[in-house]
Amino acid sequence: MVFFSSRISPRTSTVIFLDRSPLATAVVTSQGRLIRIGVLEIPALPPSAHSPSLAGGAPIAEFVSLEPGETVVSLAAPDGSPGGLAVGTADGVVKRVAPDYPASATEFEVISLKEGDRVVGAVQLAGDDADLVFITSDAQLLRFQATAVRPQGRAAGGMAGIRLSAGAGFVTPLLGEMRTMPGLPSHPAGESIDIEAGGWIYRDENVPMQQQVYGLKTGIFGGSGNLVFNRFTGPGRVGIQSAYVHLPTEN
């Protein structure tokens, strides 16, 4: 595993290497270059149960040659696997790089940049089911599935990802399962319903059910019992028993 930090400055970023498997890694630069690095050249740190110390790393300039003004923006897989690379530029361009990297080249371009543009971030994709989120300097957020961006060859220039306001630019791309808004649950509250254990008749097979137990904390029964509900999460159908009628009998 290789760690990259830019806390000092982009040109003196620290690379820390903890595990020599696999035997190579790569970095992506602001000029759209991918540079492969043999990890045997990077100093190893002893295993530790605590966070690694930056003091044990080495300046990135010892391992890659950067042009004036060029910076390292992220780490990447040297072969592009498994899902390729997603790149974002300051002008709002998004690109998903097809993993058809040349086998023998130590460095190559992964995006064709327009004059004045630069790569501000890149993330390695684990597969097609990931979400990509790009954040702009004026607090805009663009979220979409990786499958919405068609993979392009290394010479392609990407696609317009978001309409930027005057003077705004991309800050960073993120990868992973993103919620609609920070602090909200993964599923909207409107997709779930709590029903008493004897208050439902049927449910669709695709509707999961979880038992919810609430302790009685107030009232005459406070601290002496629990309320038990079944929580159903949609989409799907649940049949609710809304009333019960006991018809009179001869007995």
ABEGO torsion letter per residue (X at the ends): XBBBBAAABAAABBBBBABBOBABBBBBBAAGBBBBBBAAABBBBBBBABBBBAAABBBAAAABBBBBGBBBABBBBAAGOAAEBBBBBAAGBBBBBBBABBAABABBBABBBBBGBBBABBBBBAEAABBBBBBBAAGBBBBBBAAABBBBBAABAEBBABBBBBGBBBABBBBEBBBABBGBBABBAAABBBBBAAABABBBAABBBBBBBBBBABEAABGABBBBBBBBBOBEBBBBBABBBBBBBAX
